[in-house]
Amino acid sequence: QVQVVESGGGLVQAGDSLRLNCTVSGLPFNGLAMAWFRQAPGKERQGVSCISYSGKSVYYHDSVKGRFTISRDNAKNTLYLQMNSLKPDDTAMYYCAAAGAARKYCTAVAGTGELKDEFAYWGQGVRVDVSS
């Protein structure tokens, strides 16, 4: 049984930091690309960051570059998202996603640079609220 479980969300003030965690079971974690998506009220889901199976290749949405850091611990089947200098615009539900079909790398949409939404397994999400 596949389980993708996020933790670490909360209510913070602008400028604060949070770390999101995602533990995965029932999948060959060390062979799959992993990603964080977010969805703010009234907006479409957005790919925030992605990391290849080995951790050597990463993707960040332009809006979080320089502030967020994605990492993974394959020995612990855990994905992380360190979020620094948080802004009210970062307020959203954050979802952890695991690639399917043994896909090891992250890919972006040609032209837009947005992360391709090709992920097969999703967590329930954690809420991040950033007050001004």
C-alpha positions as CSV (number, residue, x, y, z in Angstrom):
1,Q,0.0,0.0,0.0
2,V,1.4,3.4,-1.0
3,Q,1.4,6.1,1.6
4,V,2.6,9.7,1.1
5,V,2.4,11.7,4.3
6,E,3.3,15.4,4.7
7,S,4.0,17.2,7.9
8,G,5.4,20.5,9.1
9,G,2.9,23.1,8.0
10,G,1.6,25.9,10.1
11,L,1.0,29.5,10.7
12,V,4.0,31.8,10.5
13,Q,4.7,35.5,10.0
14,A,6.3,36.9,6.9
15,G,10.1,36.4,7.0
16,D,9.9,33.3,9.0
17,S,11.0,29.8,8.1
18,L,9.3,26.4,7.9
19,R,10.4,22.9,6.9
20,L,8.0,20.5,5.3
21,N,8.6,16.8,5.5
22,C,7.2,14.0,3.4
23,T,7.6,10.3,4.2
24,V,6.8,7.7,1.6
25,S,6.1,4.0,2.0
26,G,5.1,1.3,-0.5
27,L,7.2,2.8,-3.3
28,P,10.9,2.5,-4.4
29,F,11.6,5.9,-3.1
30,N,15.2,6.0,-4.1
31,G,14.3,5.4,-7.7
32,L,11.7,8.1,-8.2
33,A,11.6,11.8,-8.8
34,M,9.8,13.7,-6.0
35,A,8.1,17.1,-5.9
36,W,6.3,19.7,-3.9
37,F,3.2,21.3,-5.4
38,R,1.0,24.0,-3.8
39,Q,-2.4,25.3,-4.4
40,A,-3.7,28.6,-3.0
41,P,-7.4,29.4,-2.7
42,G,-8.9,30.2,-6.1
43,K,-5.7,29.3,-7.9
44,E,-4.4,26.4,-10.0
45,R,-2.0,23.9,-8.5
46,Q,1.6,25.0,-9.0
47,G,4.8,23.0,-9.1
48,V,7.1,24.5,-6.5
49,S,10.1,22.3,-6.5
50,C,11.3,18.9,-7.7
51,I,14.2,16.6,-7.1
52,S,15.6,13.8,-9.1
53,Y,15.9,10.3,-7.7
54,S,19.6,10.9,-6.7
55,G,19.1,14.4,-5.4
56,K,21.6,15.7,-7.9
57,S,19.1,17.6,-10.1
58,V,16.6,20.0,-8.8
59,Y,13.9,22.4,-10.1
60,Y,12.4,25.5,-8.5
61,H,9.6,27.7,-9.6
62,D,10.9,31.2,-10.2
63,S,8.8,32.5,-7.3
64,V,10.7,30.5,-4.7
65,K,14.2,30.4,-6.1
66,G,16.8,31.5,-3.5
67,R,14.3,31.0,-0.6
68,F,13.2,27.3,-0.8
69,T,15.5,24.3,-0.7
70,I,14.4,20.8,-1.6
71,S,16.3,17.8,-0.4
72,R,15.8,14.1,0.2
73,D,17.1,11.3,2.4
74,N,16.8,8.1,0.5
75,A,17.8,6.1,3.5
76,K,14.8,7.4,5.4
77,N,12.3,7.6,2.4
78,T,11.8,11.2,3.3
79,L,11.5,14.4,1.2
80,Y,12.0,17.9,2.6
81,L,11.3,21.4,1.7
82,Q,13.1,24.1,3.6
83,M,11.2,27.4,3.2
84,N,12.9,30.6,4.3
85,S,11.9,34.2,4.0
86,L,8.3,33.2,3.7
87,K,5.9,35.7,2.1
88,P,2.1,36.0,2.3
89,D,2.0,34.8,-1.3
90,D,3.4,31.5,-0.2
91,T,0.1,30.8,1.7
92,A,-1.3,27.6,0.2
93,M,-1.9,23.9,0.7
94,Y,1.4,22.1,0.0
95,Y,1.4,18.6,-1.5
96,C,4.1,16.1,-1.7
97,A,4.1,14.0,-4.9
98,A,6.0,10.9,-6.1
99,A,6.6,10.1,-9.7
100,G,5.2,6.9,-11.1
101,A,6.5,4.5,-13.8
102,A,10.0,4.6,-12.4
103,R,10.5,8.1,-13.6
104,K,13.7,9.4,-12.1
105,Y,14.0,13.0,-13.3
106,C,11.9,16.2,-13.2
107,T,10.8,17.8,-16.4
108,A,9.6,21.2,-17.2
109,V,7.0,22.3,-19.8
110,A,8.7,23.7,-22.9
111,G,8.1,27.3,-23.2
112,T,6.6,28.1,-19.8
113,G,9.3,26.4,-17.6
114,E,6.6,25.1,-15.3
115,L,7.1,21.7,-13.7
116,K,5.2,19.0,-15.6
117,D,2.5,17.5,-13.5
118,E,3.4,13.9,-14.1
119,F,3.2,12.6,-10.6
120,A,1.2,9.5,-9.7
121,Y,1.1,9.5,-5.9
122,W,0.0,12.3,-3.8
123,G,-0.2,13.2,-0.1
124,Q,-3.2,14.8,1.6
125,G,-1.4,18.1,1.9
126,V,-0.4,20.4,4.7
127,R,-1.5,24.0,5.1
128,V,1.0,26.8,5.2
129,D,-0.3,30.2,6.3
130,V,2.0,33.2,6.1
131,S,0.7,36.4,7.8
132,S,1.9,39.9,6.9
